Amino acid sequence: MTEDGRIFREAWIAGVRRHFPGEPKPGYVTPWEETPDWERASAAAVFGQVRDFVAVSAGTTAKLTREQKGRFVATCWIAQIHKHIADPKPAYVADWDDLPPWQQETDADIFEVIERQG
C-alpha cells in the first residue's frame, strides 16, 4: 500500500513539474516522506481504485481519452478529500471543468502511470 501511494505521489510531482506554469507551490511537490498521513492514505487509495478499474476493464482503459482518465483520478481524489477533511475548501473538491489545465493534465498522467504498472 505504501509503495502504491508513493508511485501516485511521484507521478503527481512529475506531472506538476511538467505541466504547472511557472514555479509550483512547495506543497505541490512535497516529497513522499514529508507528505501528511491523510494524503499518503488518499494517494494509496486512489492508486488502488485506478488499478482495479484498469483490471476490471481488461486493458480497455487504453481506449479512454486523456480527459476520461484524468476525470476518473480527479473524482476518486475528491472522494478522499471528503473522507479526510470535514469542511474542505471549494478548490479542493472542484469539479473537473473547474480544475486548472495543469491539474487536469497531471491527473491524466497519474492514470497512465498506474495503467502502465499493470
PDB file as gemmi writes it, atoms N, CA and C in Angstrom:
CRYST1    1.000    1.000    1.000  90.00  90.00  90.00 P 1                      
ATOM      1  N   MET A   1       0.837  -1.203   0.000  1.00  0.00           N  
ATOM      2  CA  MET A   1       0.000   0.000   0.000  1.00  0.00           C  
ATOM      3  C   MET A   1       0.873   1.255   0.000  1.00  0.00           C  
ATOM      4  N   THR A   2       1.926   1.252   0.821  1.00  0.00           N  
ATOM      5  CA  THR A   2       2.818   2.403   0.862  1.00  0.00           C  
ATOM      6  C   THR A   2       3.453   2.643  -0.500  1.00  0.00           C  
ATOM      7  N   GLU A   3       3.896   1.565  -1.141  1.00  0.00           N  
ATOM      8  CA  GLU A   3       4.536   1.704  -2.446  1.00  0.00           C  
ATOM      9  C   GLU A   3       3.555   2.264  -3.475  1.00  0.00           C  
ATOM     10  N   ASP A   4       2.290   1.819  -3.427  1.00  0.00           N  
ATOM     11  CA  ASP A   4       1.272   2.352  -4.338  1.00  0.00           C  
ATOM     12  C   ASP A   4       1.124   3.860  -4.152  1.00  0.00           C  
ATOM     13  N   GLY A   5       1.028   4.280  -2.914  1.00  0.00           N  
ATOM     14  CA  GLY A   5       0.884   5.706  -2.634  1.00  0.00           C  
ATOM     15  C   GLY A   5       2.089   6.500  -3.092  1.00  0.00           C  
ATOM     16  N   ARG A   6       3.257   5.929  -2.888  1.00  0.00           N  
ATOM     17  CA  ARG A   6       4.496   6.600  -3.315  1.00  0.00           C  
ATOM     18  C   ARG A   6       4.512   6.757  -4.841  1.00  0.00           C  
ATOM     19  N   ILE A   7       4.111   5.733  -5.567  1.00  0.00           N  
ATOM     20  CA  ILE A   7       4.063   5.817  -7.034  1.00  0.00           C  
ATOM     21  C   ILE A   7       3.092   6.920  -7.457  1.00  0.00           C  
ATOM     22  N   PHE A   8       1.931   6.960  -6.817  1.00  0.00           N  
ATOM     23  CA  PHE A   8       0.947   8.005  -7.105  1.00  0.00           C  
ATOM     24  C   PHE A   8       1.569   9.380  -6.863  1.00  0.00           C  
ATOM     25  N   ARG A   9       2.191   9.562  -5.690  1.00  0.00           N  
ATOM     26  CA  ARG A   9       2.764  10.860  -5.330  1.00  0.00           C  
ATOM     27  C   ARG A   9       3.865  11.261  -6.301  1.00  0.00           C  
ATOM     28  N   GLU A  10       4.713  10.308  -6.666  1.00  0.00           N  
ATOM     29  CA  GLU A  10       5.793  10.624  -7.606  1.00  0.00           C  
ATOM     30  C   GLU A  10       5.238  10.995  -8.976  1.00  0.00           C  
ATOM     31  N   ALA A  11       4.153  10.345  -9.384  1.00  0.00           N  
ATOM     32  CA  ALA A  11       3.508  10.706 -10.656  1.00  0.00           C  
ATOM     33  C   ALA A  11       2.905  12.106 -10.570  1.00  0.00           C  
ATOM     34  N   TRP A  12       2.316  12.441  -9.406  1.00  0.00           N  
ATOM     35  CA  TRP A  12       1.771  13.785  -9.196  1.00  0.00           C  
ATOM     36  C   TRP A  12       2.881  14.822  -9.310  1.00  0.00           C  
ATOM     37  N   ILE A  13       3.977  14.604  -8.607  1.00  0.00           N  
ATOM     38  CA  ILE A  13       5.078  15.569  -8.618  1.00  0.00           C  
ATOM     39  C   ILE A  13       5.639  15.723 -10.028  1.00  0.00           C  
ATOM     40  N   ALA A  14       5.831  14.623 -10.733  1.00  0.00           N  
ATOM     41  CA  ALA A  14       6.335  14.684 -12.110  1.00  0.00           C  
ATOM     42  C   ALA A  14       5.373  15.471 -13.001  1.00  0.00           C  
ATOM     43  N   GLY A  15       4.075  15.231 -12.831  1.00  0.00           N  
ATOM     44  CA  GLY A  15       3.079  15.953 -13.621  1.00  0.00           C  
ATOM     45  C   GLY A  15       3.062  17.435 -13.309  1.00  0.00           C  
ATOM     46  N   VAL A  16       3.156  17.770 -12.030  1.00  0.00           N  
ATOM     47  CA  VAL A  16       3.191  19.186 -11.637  1.00  0.00           C  
ATOM     48  C   VAL A  16       4.409  19.851 -12.264  1.00  0.00           C  
ATOM     49  N   ARG A  17       5.544  19.204 -12.159  1.00  0.00           N  
ATOM     50  CA  ARG A  17       6.773  19.797 -12.726  1.00  0.00           C  
ATOM     51  C   ARG A  17       6.672  19.933 -14.247  1.00  0.00           C  
ATOM     52  N   ARG A  18       5.949  19.040 -14.884  1.00  0.00           N  
ATOM     53  CA  ARG A  18       5.796  19.069 -16.348  1.00  0.00           C  
ATOM     54  C   ARG A  18       4.766  20.106 -16.788  1.00  0.00           C  
ATOM     55  N   HIS A  19       3.655  20.226 -16.053  1.00  0.00           N  
ATOM     56  CA  HIS A  19       2.515  20.998 -16.565  1.00  0.00           C  
ATOM     57  C   HIS A  19       2.251  22.326 -15.852  1.00  0.00           C  
ATOM     58  N   PHE A  20       2.733  22.496 -14.627  1.00  0.00           N  
ATOM     59  CA  PHE A  20       2.430  23.716 -13.881  1.00  0.00           C  
ATOM     60  C   PHE A  20       3.137  24.900 -14.541  1.00  0.00           C  
ATOM     61  N   PRO A  21       2.392  25.986 -14.760  1.00  0.00           N  
ATOM     62  CA  PRO A  21       3.023  27.170 -15.365  1.00  0.00           C  
ATOM     63  C   PRO A  21       3.828  27.933 -14.298  1.00  0.00           C  
ATOM     64  N   GLY A  22       5.103  28.024 -14.482  1.00  0.00           N  
ATOM     65  CA  GLY A  22       5.927  28.726 -13.502  1.00  0.00           C  
ATOM     66  C   GLY A  22       6.397  27.805 -12.391  1.00  0.00           C  
ATOM     67  N   GLU A  23       6.643  28.395 -11.239  1.00  0.00           N  
ATOM     68  CA  GLU A  23       7.137  27.659 -10.084  1.00  0.00           C  
ATOM     69  C   GLU A  23       5.969  27.176  -9.234  1.00  0.00           C  
ATOM     70  N   PRO A  24       5.826  25.850  -9.041  1.00  0.00           N  
ATOM     71  CA  PRO A  24       4.702  25.340  -8.240  1.00  0.00           C  
ATOM     72  C   PRO A  24       4.875  25.659  -6.755  1.00  0.00           C  
ATOM     73  N   LYS A  25       3.757  25.719  -6.045  1.00  0.00           N  
ATOM     74  CA  LYS A  25       3.795  25.885  -4.595  1.00  0.00           C  
ATOM     75  C   LYS A  25       4.574  24.719  -3.997  1.00  0.00           C  
ATOM     76  N   PRO A  26       5.333  24.966  -2.929  1.00  0.00           N  
ATOM     77  CA  PRO A  26       6.106  23.881  -2.310  1.00  0.00           C  
ATOM     78  C   PRO A  26       5.249  22.668  -1.935  1.00  0.00           C  
ATOM     79  N   GLY A  27       4.015  22.883  -1.487  1.00  0.00           N  
ATOM     80  CA  GLY A  27       3.147  21.771  -1.111  1.00  0.00           C  
ATOM     81  C   GLY A  27       2.803  20.854  -2.273  1.00  0.00           C  
ATOM     82  N   TYR A  28       2.861  21.381  -3.486  1.00  0.00           N  
ATOM     83  CA  TYR A  28       2.559  20.570  -4.663  1.00  0.00           C  
ATOM     84  C   TYR A  28       3.657  19.547  -4.950  1.00  0.00           C  
ATOM     85  N   VAL A  29       4.865  19.841  -4.498  1.00  0.00           N  
ATOM     86  CA  VAL A  29       5.999  18.970  -4.806  1.00  0.00           C  
ATOM     87  C   VAL A  29       6.681  18.442  -3.542  1.00  0.00           C  
ATOM     88  N   THR A  30       5.950  18.422  -2.447  1.00  0.00           N  
ATOM     89  CA  THR A  30       6.490  17.876  -1.208  1.00  0.00           C  
ATOM     90  C   THR A  30       6.816  16.401  -1.407  1.00  0.00           C  
ATOM     91  N   PRO A  31       8.022  15.972  -1.022  1.00  0.00           N  
ATOM     92  CA  PRO A  31       8.373  14.559  -1.174  1.00  0.00           C  
ATOM     93  C   PRO A  31       7.494  13.651  -0.312  1.00  0.00           C  
ATOM     94  N   TRP A  32       7.420  12.399  -0.704  1.00  0.00           N  
ATOM     95  CA  TRP A  32       6.603  11.397  -0.026  1.00  0.00           C  
ATOM     96  C   TRP A  32       6.833  11.401   1.479  1.00  0.00           C  
ATOM     97  N   GLU A  33       8.077  11.416   1.885  1.00  0.00           N  
ATOM     98  CA  GLU A  33       8.424  11.323   3.300  1.00  0.00           C  
ATOM     99  C   GLU A  33       7.830  12.462   4.122  1.00  0.00           C  
ATOM    100  N   GLU A  34       7.567  13.596   3.495  1.00  0.00           N  
ATOM    101  CA  GLU A  34       7.040  14.772   4.193  1.00  0.00           C  
ATOM    102  C   GLU A  34       5.542  14.982   3.941  1.00  0.00           C  
ATOM    103  N   THR A  35       4.941  14.098   3.183  1.00  0.00           N  
ATOM    104  CA  THR A  35       3.519  14.211   2.859  1.00  0.00           C  
ATOM    105  C   THR A  35       2.695  13.814   4.081  1.00  0.00           C  
ATOM    106  N   PRO A  36       1.643  14.574   4.420  1.00  0.00           N  
ATOM    107  CA  PRO A  36       0.797  14.227   5.575  1.00  0.00           C  
ATOM    108  C   PRO A  36       0.180  12.832   5.434  1.00  0.00           C  
ATOM    109  N   ASP A  37      -0.068  12.197   6.574  1.00  0.00           N  
ATOM    110  CA  ASP A  37      -0.601  10.835   6.595  1.00  0.00           C  
ATOM    111  C   ASP A  37      -1.897  10.696   5.799  1.00  0.00           C  
ATOM    112  N   TRP A  38      -2.820  11.665   5.949  1.00  0.00           N  
ATOM    113  CA  TRP A  38      -4.093  11.559   5.249  1.00  0.00           C  
ATOM    114  C   TRP A  38      -3.881  11.580   3.739  1.00  0.00           C  
ATOM    115  N   GLU A  39      -2.891  12.352   3.309  1.00  0.00           N  
ATOM    116  CA  GLU A  39      -2.632  12.464   1.877  1.00  0.00           C  
ATOM    117  C   GLU A  39      -1.950  11.197   1.355  1.00  0.00           C  
ATOM    118  N   ARG A  40      -1.092  10.600   2.177  1.00  0.00           N  
ATOM    119  CA  ARG A  40      -0.478   9.319   1.805  1.00  0.00           C  
ATOM    120  C   ARG A  40      -1.556   8.245   1.656  1.00  0.00           C  
ATOM    121  N   ALA A  41      -2.469   8.203   2.629  1.00  0.00           N  
ATOM    122  CA  ALA A  41      -3.556   7.212   2.576  1.00  0.00           C  
ATOM    123  C   ALA A  41      -4.429   7.442   1.349  1.00  0.00           C  
ATOM    124  N   SER A  42      -4.692   8.698   1.039  1.00  0.00           N  
ATOM    125  CA  SER A  42      -5.517   9.027  -0.124  1.00  0.00           C  
ATOM    126  C   SER A  42      -4.821   8.627  -1.423  1.00  0.00           C  
ATOM    127  N   ALA A  43      -3.529   8.887  -1.510  1.00  0.00           N  
ATOM    128  CA  ALA A  43      -2.772   8.522  -2.704  1.00  0.00           C  
ATOM    129  C   ALA A  43      -2.818   7.011  -2.925  1.00  0.00           C  
ATOM    130  N   ALA A  44      -2.641   6.251  -1.846  1.00  0.00           N  
ATOM    131  CA  ALA A  44      -2.691   4.788  -1.961  1.00  0.00           C  
ATOM    132  C   ALA A  44      -4.087   4.311  -2.358  1.00  0.00           C  
ATOM    133  N   ALA A  45      -5.110   4.944  -1.780  1.00  0.00           N  
ATOM    134  CA  ALA A  45      -6.491   4.545  -2.095  1.00  0.00           C  
ATOM    135  C   ALA A  45      -6.820   4.812  -3.557  1.00  0.00           C  
ATOM    136  N   VAL A  46      -6.462   5.985  -4.057  1.00  0.00           N  
ATOM    137  CA  VAL A  46      -6.770   6.313  -5.452  1.00  0.00           C  
ATOM    138  C   VAL A  46      -5.943   5.434  -6.398  1.00  0.00           C  
ATOM    139  N   PHE A  47      -4.702   5.176  -6.052  1.00  0.00           N  
ATOM    140  CA  PHE A  47      -3.909   4.245  -6.856  1.00  0.00           C  
ATOM    141  C   PHE A  47      -4.659   2.921  -6.971  1.00  0.00           C  
ATOM    142  N   GLY A  48      -5.149   2.415  -5.859  1.00  0.00           N  
ATOM    143  CA  GLY A  48      -5.881   1.149  -5.855  1.00  0.00           C  
ATOM    144  C   GLY A  48      -7.146   1.203  -6.691  1.00  0.00           C  
ATOM    145  N   GLN A  49      -7.854   2.317  -6.624  1.00  0.00           N  
ATOM    146  CA  GLN A  49      -9.075   2.443  -7.413  1.00  0.00           C  
ATOM    147  C   GLN A  49      -8.769   2.427  -8.907  1.00  0.00           C  
ATOM    148  N   VAL A  50      -7.729   3.141  -9.304  1.00  0.00           N  
ATOM    149  CA  VAL A  50      -7.360   3.159 -10.723  1.00  0.00           C  
ATOM    150  C   VAL A  50      -6.875   1.778 -11.146  1.00  0.00           C  
ATOM    151  N   ARG A  51      -6.015   1.156 -10.347  1.00  0.00           N  
ATOM    152  CA  ARG A  51      -5.508  -0.183 -10.664  1.00  0.00           C  
ATOM    153  C   ARG A  51      -6.665  -1.169 -10.840  1.00  0.00           C  
ATOM    154  N   ASP A  52      -7.631  -1.123  -9.919  1.00  0.00           N  
ATOM    155  CA  ASP A  52      -8.779  -2.025 -10.003  1.00  0.00           C  
ATOM    156  C   ASP A  52      -9.631  -1.735 -11.229  1.00  0.00           C  
ATOM    157  N   PHE A  53      -9.810  -0.473 -11.542  1.00  0.00           N  
ATOM    158  CA  PHE A  53     -10.580  -0.076 -12.716  1.00  0.00           C  
ATOM    159  C   PHE A  53      -9.924  -0.606 -13.994  1.00  0.00           C  
ATOM    160  N   VAL A  54      -8.603  -0.462 -14.065  1.00  0.00           N  
ATOM    161  CA  VAL A  54      -7.868  -0.981 -15.228  1.00  0.00           C  
ATOM    162  C   VAL A  54      -8.044  -2.496 -15.302  1.00  0.00           C  
ATOM    163  N   ALA A  55      -7.944  -3.174 -14.166  1.00  0.00           N  
ATOM    164  CA  ALA A  55      -8.050  -4.641 -14.147  1.00  0.00           C  
ATOM    165  C   ALA A  55      -9.434  -5.114 -14.578  1.00  0.00           C  
ATOM    166  N   VAL A  56     -10.482  -4.529 -14.029  1.00  0.00           N  
ATOM    167  CA  VAL A  56     -11.835  -4.989 -14.377  1.00  0.00           C  
ATOM    168  C   VAL A  56     -12.230  -4.587 -15.788  1.00  0.00           C  
ATOM    169  N   SER A  57     -11.473  -3.648 -16.367  1.00  0.00           N  
ATOM    170  CA  SER A  57     -11.733  -3.230 -17.741  1.00  0.00           C  
ATOM    171  C   SER A  57     -10.942  -4.067 -18.742  1.00  0.00           C  
ATOM    172  N   ALA A  58     -10.177  -5.014 -18.244  1.00  0.00           N  
ATOM    173  CA  ALA A  58      -9.403  -5.936 -19.085  1.00  0.00           C  
ATOM    174  C   ALA A  58      -8.531  -5.213 -20.106  1.00  0.00           C  
ATOM    175  N   GLY A  59      -7.895  -4.134 -19.657  1.00  0.00           N  
ATOM    176  CA  GLY A  59      -6.980  -3.424 -20.543  1.00  0.00           C  
ATOM    177  C   GLY A  59      -7.613  -2.450 -21.500  1.00  0.00           C  
ATOM    178  N   THR A  60      -8.923  -2.368 -21.520  1.00  0.00           N  
ATOM    179  CA  THR A  60      -9.579  -1.476 -22.477  1.00  0.00           C  
ATOM    180  C   THR A  60      -9.510  -0.006 -22.064  1.00  0.00           C  
ATOM    181  N   THR A  61      -8.955   0.272 -20.887  1.00  0.00           N  
ATOM    182  CA  THR A  61      -8.802   1.676 -20.493  1.00  0.00           C  
ATOM    183  C   THR A  61      -7.846   2.403 -21.433  1.00  0.00           C  
ATOM    184  N   ALA A  62      -7.040   1.660 -22.171  1.00  0.00           N  
ATOM    185  CA  ALA A  62      -6.155   2.279 -23.162  1.00  0.00           C  
ATOM    186  C   ALA A  62      -6.960   3.042 -24.216  1.00  0.00           C  
ATOM    187  N   LYS A  63      -8.235   2.684 -24.379  1.00  0.00           N  
ATOM    188  CA  LYS A  63      -9.095   3.345 -25.367  1.00  0.00           C  
ATOM    189  C   LYS A  63      -9.738   4.620 -24.824  1.00  0.00           C  
ATOM    190  N   LEU A  64      -9.597   4.874 -23.526  1.00  0.00           N  
ATOM    191  CA  LEU A  64     -10.161   6.094 -22.947  1.00  0.00           C  
ATOM    192  C   LEU A  64      -9.347   7.301 -23.384  1.00  0.00           C  
ATOM    193  N   THR A  65      -9.990   8.445 -23.435  1.00  0.00           N  
ATOM    194  CA  THR A  65      -9.264   9.682 -23.732  1.00  0.00           C  
ATOM    195  C   THR A  65      -8.491  10.105 -22.485  1.00  0.00           C  
ATOM    196  N   ARG A  66      -7.532  10.983 -22.669  1.00  0.00           N  
ATOM    197  CA  ARG A  66      -6.803  11.512 -21.503  1.00  0.00           C  
ATOM    198  C   ARG A  66      -7.766  12.226 -20.562  1.00  0.00           C  
ATOM    199  N   GLU A  67      -8.749  12.915 -21.110  1.00  0.00           N  
ATOM    200  CA  GLU A  67      -9.723  13.594 -20.258  1.00  0.00           C  
ATOM    201  C   GLU A  67     -10.489  12.579 -19.417  1.00  0.00           C  
ATOM    202  N   GLN A  68     -10.939  11.497 -20.010  1.00  0.00           N  
ATOM    203  CA  GLN A  68     -11.674  10.477 -19.252  1.00  0.00           C  
ATOM    204  C   GLN A  68     -10.805   9.884 -18.150  1.00  0.00           C  
ATOM    205  N   LYS A  69      -9.555   9.645 -18.445  1.00  0.00           N  
ATOM    206  CA  LYS A  69      -8.633   9.110 -17.448  1.00  0.00           C  
ATOM    207  C   LYS A  69      -8.437  10.123 -16.314  1.00  0.00           C  
ATOM    208  N   GLY A  70      -8.210  11.363 -16.677  1.00  0.00           N  
ATOM    209  CA  GLY A  70      -7.999  12.396 -15.670  1.00  0.00           C  
ATOM    210  C   GLY A  70      -9.229  12.623 -14.806  1.00  0.00           C  
ATOM    211  N   ARG A  71     -10.394  12.609 -15.421  1.00  0.00           N  
ATOM    212  CA  ARG A  71     -11.648  12.767 -14.665  1.00  0.00           C  
ATOM    213  C   ARG A  71     -11.802  11.661 -13.619  1.00  0.00           C  
ATOM    214  N   PHE A  72     -11.420  10.447 -13.976  1.00  0.00           N  
ATOM    215  CA  PHE A  72     -11.540   9.335 -13.036  1.00  0.00           C  
ATOM    216  C   PHE A  72     -10.654   9.585 -11.818  1.00  0.00           C  
ATOM    217  N   VAL A  73      -9.415   9.967 -12.050  1.00  0.00           N  
ATOM    218  CA  VAL A  73      -8.497  10.256 -10.942  1.00  0.00           C  
ATOM    219  C   VAL A  73      -9.040  11.405 -10.095  1.00  0.00           C  
ATOM    220  N   ALA A  74      -9.494  12.461 -10.744  1.00  0.00           N  
ATOM    221  CA  ALA A  74      -9.999  13.627 -10.013  1.00  0.00           C  
ATOM    222  C   ALA A  74     -11.195  13.268  -9.146  1.00  0.00           C  
ATOM    223  N   THR A  75     -12.117  12.484  -9.674  1.00  0.00           N  
ATOM    224  CA  THR A  75     -13.305  12.094  -8.915  1.00  0.00           C  
ATOM    225  C   THR A  75     -12.930  11.224  -7.720  1.00  0.00           C  
ATOM    226  N   CYS A  76     -12.033  10.279  -7.924  1.00  0.00           N  
ATOM    227  CA  CYS A  76     -11.580   9.432  -6.814  1.00  0.00           C  
ATOM    228  C   CYS A  76     -10.899  10.283  -5.741  1.00  0.00           C  
ATOM    229  N   TRP A  77     -10.115  11.271  -6.172  1.00  0.00           N  
ATOM    230  CA  TRP A  77      -9.412  12.134  -5.218  1.00  0.00           C  
ATOM    231  C   TRP A  77     -10.413  12.975  -4.417  1.00  0.00           C  
ATOM    232  N   ILE A  78     -11.419  13.499  -5.069  1.00  0.00           N  
ATOM    233  CA  ILE A  78     -12.434  14.296  -4.375  1.00  0.00           C  
ATOM    234  C   ILE A  78     -13.102  13.470  -3.281  1.00  0.00           C  
ATOM    235  N   ALA A  79     -13.391  12.217  -3.551  1.00  0.00           N  
ATOM    236  CA  ALA A  79     -13.995  11.355  -2.528  1.00  0.00           C  
ATOM    237  C   ALA A  79     -13.058  11.216  -1.333  1.00  0.00           C  
ATOM    238  N   GLN A  80     -11.766  11.125  -1.581  1.00  0.00           N  
ATOM    239  CA  GLN A  80     -10.799  11.033  -0.479  1.00  0.00           C  
ATOM    240  C   GLN A  80     -10.738  12.334   0.319  1.00  0.00           C  
ATOM    241  N   ILE A  81     -10.840  13.451  -0.356  1.00  0.00           N  
ATOM    242  CA  ILE A  81     -10.858  14.744   0.343  1.00  0.00           C  
ATOM    243  C   ILE A  81     -12.042  14.772   1.309  1.00  0.00           C  
ATOM    244  N   HIS A  82     -13.212  14.381   0.819  1.00  0.00           N  
ATOM    245  CA  HIS A  82     -14.400  14.363   1.678  1.00  0.00           C  
ATOM    246  C   HIS A  82     -14.240  13.380   2.838  1.00  0.00           C  
ATOM    247  N   LYS A  83     -13.543  12.297   2.600  1.00  0.00           N  
ATOM    248  CA  LYS A  83     -13.322  11.305   3.658  1.00  0.00           C  
ATOM    249  C   LYS A  83     -12.432  11.869   4.770  1.00  0.00           C  
ATOM    250  N   HIS A  84     -11.433  12.641   4.409  1.00  0.00           N  
ATOM    251  CA  HIS A  84     -10.423  13.071   5.375  1.00  0.00           C  
ATOM    252  C   HIS A  84     -10.566  14.506   5.881  1.00  0.00           C  
ATOM    253  N   ILE A  85     -11.322  15.334   5.167  1.00  0.00           N  
ATOM    254  CA  ILE A  85     -11.443  16.750   5.555  1.00  0.00           C  
ATOM    255  C   ILE A  85     -12.922  17.075   5.715  1.00  0.00           C  
ATOM    256  N   ALA A  86     -13.298  17.446   6.929  1.00  0.00           N  
ATOM    257  CA  ALA A  86     -14.715  17.672   7.245  1.00  0.00           C  
ATOM    258  C   ALA A  86     -15.331  18.807   6.429  1.00  0.00           C  
ATOM    259  N   ASP A  87     -14.630  19.891   6.275  1.00  0.00           N  
ATOM    260  CA  ASP A  87     -15.162  21.063   5.577  1.00  0.00           C  
ATOM    261  C   ASP A  87     -14.097  21.582   4.610  1.00  0.00           C  
ATOM    262  N   PRO A  88     -13.904  20.870   3.492  1.00  0.00           N  
ATOM    263  CA  PRO A  88     -12.814  21.256   2.586  1.00  0.00           C  
ATOM    264  C   PRO A  88     -13.091  22.568   1.861  1.00  0.00           C  
ATOM    265  N   LYS A  89     -12.003  23.232   1.497  1.00  0.00           N  
ATOM    266  CA  LYS A  89     -12.115  24.429   0.667  1.00  0.00           C  
ATOM    267  C   LYS A  89     -12.735  24.025  -0.669  1.00  0.00           C  
ATOM    268  N   PRO A  90     -13.548  24.884  -1.261  1.00  0.00           N  
ATOM    269  CA  PRO A  90     -14.154  24.550  -2.561  1.00  0.00           C  
ATOM    270  C   PRO A  90     -13.133  24.131  -3.619  1.00  0.00           C  
ATOM    271  N   ALA A  91     -11.965  24.732  -3.619  1.00  0.00           N  
ATOM    272  CA  ALA A  91     -10.948  24.378  -4.613  1.00  0.00           C  
ATOM    273  C   ALA A  91     -10.486  22.926  -4.458  1.00  0.00           C  
ATOM    274  N   TYR A  92     -10.557  22.387  -3.247  1.00  0.00           N  
ATOM    275  CA  TYR A  92     -10.129  21.001  -3.010  1.00  0.00           C  
ATOM    276  C   TYR A  92     -11.088  19.984  -3.610  1.00  0.00           C  
ATOM    277  N   VAL A  93     -12.338  20.395  -3.811  1.00  0.00           N  
ATOM    278  CA  VAL A  93     -13.352  19.474  -4.319  1.00  0.00           C  
ATOM    279  C   VAL A  93     -13.978  19.998  -5.617  1.00  0.00           C  
ATOM    280  N   ALA A  94     -13.207  20.789  -6.345  1.00  0.00           N  
ATOM    281  CA  ALA A  94     -13.699  21.379  -7.589  1.00  0.00           C  
ATOM    282  C   ALA A  94     -13.952  20.300  -8.631  1.00  0.00           C  
ATOM    283  N   ASP A  95     -15.010  20.494  -9.404  1.00  0.00           N  
ATOM    284  CA  ASP A  95     -15.342  19.588 -10.493  1.00  0.00           C  
ATOM    285  C   ASP A  95     -14.286  19.719 -11.597  1.00  0.00           C  
ATOM    286  N   TRP A  96     -14.201  18.708 -12.427  1.00  0.00           N  
ATOM    287  CA  TRP A  96     -13.199  18.643 -13.484  1.00  0.00           C  
ATOM    288  C   TRP A  96     -13.116  19.934 -14.296  1.00  0.00           C  
ATOM    289  N   ASP A  97     -14.251  20.438 -14.739  1.00  0.00           N  
ATOM    290  CA  ASP A  97     -14.251  21.628 -15.595  1.00  0.00           C  
ATOM    291  C   ASP A  97     -13.708  22.863 -14.890  1.00  0.00           C  
ATOM    292  N   ASP A  98     -13.666  22.842 -13.568  1.00  0.00           N  
ATOM    293  CA  ASP A  98     -13.172  23.972 -12.799  1.00  0.00           C  
ATOM    294  C   ASP A  98     -11.702  23.825 -12.400  1.00  0.00           C  
ATOM    295  N   LEU A  99     -11.089  22.689 -12.735  1.00  0.00           N  
ATOM    296  CA  LEU A  99      -9.676  22.488 -12.424  1.00  0.00           C  
ATOM    297  C   LEU A  99      -8.818  23.214 -13.453  1.00  0.00           C  
ATOM    298  N   PRO A 100      -7.670  23.718 -13.022  1.00  0.00           N  
ATOM    299  CA  PRO A 100      -6.768  24.346 -13.999  1.00  0.00           C  
ATOM    300  C   PRO A 100      -6.212  23.282 -14.952  1.00  0.00           C  
ATOM    301  N   PRO A 101      -5.891  23.692 -16.163  1.00  0.00           N  
ATOM    302  CA  PRO A 101      -5.379  22.729 -17.153  1.00  0.00           C  
ATOM    303  C   PRO A 101      -4.182  21.918 -16.660  1.00  0.00           C  
ATOM    304  N   TRP A 102      -3.285  22.516 -15.910  1.00  0.00           N  
ATOM    305  CA  TRP A 102      -2.114  21.774 -15.432  1.00  0.00           C  
ATOM    306  C   TRP A 102      -2.535  20.615 -14.528  1.00  0.00           C  
ATOM    307  N   GLN A 103      -3.580  20.833 -13.740  1.00  0.00           N  
ATOM    308  CA  GLN A 103      -4.042  19.775 -12.842  1.00  0.00           C  
ATOM    309  C   GLN A 103      -4.765  18.676 -13.628  1.00  0.00           C  
ATOM    310  N   GLN A 104      -5.527  19.059 -14.621  1.00  0.00           N  
ATOM    311  CA  GLN A 104      -6.183  18.066 -15.475  1.00  0.00           C  
ATOM    312  C   GLN A 104      -5.144  17.179 -16.156  1.00  0.00           C  
ATOM    313  N   GLU A 105      -4.102  17.793 -16.694  1.00  0.00           N  
ATOM    314  CA  GLU A 105      -3.054  17.027 -17.368  1.00  0.00           C  
ATOM    315  C   GLU A 105      -2.310  16.121 -16.383  1.00  0.00           C  
ATOM    316  N   THR A 106      -2.059  16.638 -15.187  1.00  0.00           N  
ATOM    317  CA  THR A 106      -1.369  15.852 -14.166  1.00  0.00           C  
ATOM    318  C   THR A 106      -2.206  14.648 -13.760  1.00  0.00           C  
ATOM    319  N   ASP A 107      -3.518  14.840 -13.572  1.00  0.00           N  
ATOM    320  CA  ASP A 107      -4.388  13.717 -13.219  1.00  0.00           C  
ATOM    321  C   ASP A 107      -4.397  12.650 -14.319  1.00  0.00           C  
ATOM    322  N   ALA A 108      -4.400  13.076 -15.574  1.00  0.00           N  
ATOM    323  CA  ALA A 108      -4.350  12.113 -16.679  1.00  0.00           C  
ATOM    324  C   ALA A 108      -3.019  11.371 -16.683  1.00  0.00           C  
ATOM    325  N   ASP A 109      -1.939  12.090 -16.403  1.00  0.00           N  
ATOM    326  CA  ASP A 109      -0.624  11.451 -16.316  1.00  0.00           C  
ATOM    327  C   ASP A 109      -0.615  10.384 -15.225  1.00  0.00           C  
ATOM    328  N   ILE A 110      -1.206  10.704 -14.073  1.00  0.00           N  
ATOM    329  CA  ILE A 110      -1.251   9.753 -12.960  1.00  0.00           C  
ATOM    330  C   ILE A 110      -1.956   8.475 -13.392  1.00  0.00           C  
ATOM    331  N   PHE A 111      -3.098   8.606 -14.032  1.00  0.00           N  
ATOM    332  CA  PHE A 111      -3.832   7.431 -14.508  1.00  0.00           C  
ATOM    333  C   PHE A 111      -2.928   6.585 -15.396  1.00  0.00           C  
ATOM    334  N   GLU A 112      -2.249   7.224 -16.332  1.00  0.00           N  
ATOM    335  CA  GLU A 112      -1.429   6.487 -17.289  1.00  0.00           C  
ATOM    336  C   GLU A 112      -0.237   5.825 -16.619  1.00  0.00           C  
ATOM    337  N   VAL A 113       0.342   6.446 -15.608  1.00  0.00           N  
ATOM    338  CA  VAL A 113       1.428   5.806 -14.853  1.00  0.00           C  
ATOM    339  C   VAL A 113       0.902   4.532 -14.177  1.00  0.00           C  
ATOM    340  N   ILE A 114      -0.242   4.634 -13.547  1.00  0.00           N  
ATOM    341  CA  ILE A 114      -0.827   3.462 -12.862  1.00  0.00           C  
ATOM    342  C   ILE A 114      -1.200   2.400 -13.883  1.00  0.00           C  
ATOM    343  N   GLU A 115      -1.762   2.833 -14.989  1.00  0.00           N  
ATOM    344  CA  GLU A 115      -2.171   1.906 -16.060  1.00  0.00           C  
ATOM    345  C   GLU A 115      -0.970   1.085 -16.551  1.00  0.00           C  
ATOM    346  N   ARG A 116       0.172   1.726 -16.656  1.00  0.00           N  
ATOM    347  CA  ARG A 116       1.397   1.035 -17.125  1.00  0.00           C  
ATOM    348  C   ARG A 116       1.966   0.079 -16.076  1.00  0.00           C  
ATOM    349  N   GLN A 117       1.589   0.259 -14.834  1.00  0.00           N  
ATOM    350  CA  GLN A 117       2.075  -0.621 -13.767  1.00  0.00           C  
ATOM    351  C   GLN A 117       1.597  -2.059 -13.968  1.00  0.00           C  
ATOM    352  N   GLY A 118       0.465  -2.165 -14.676  1.00  0.00           N  
ATOM    353  CA  GLY A 118      -0.090  -3.477 -14.986  1.00  0.00           C  
ATOM    354  C   GLY A 118      -0.657  -4.084 -13.788  1.00  0.00           C  
TER     355      GLY A 118                                                      
END                                                                             
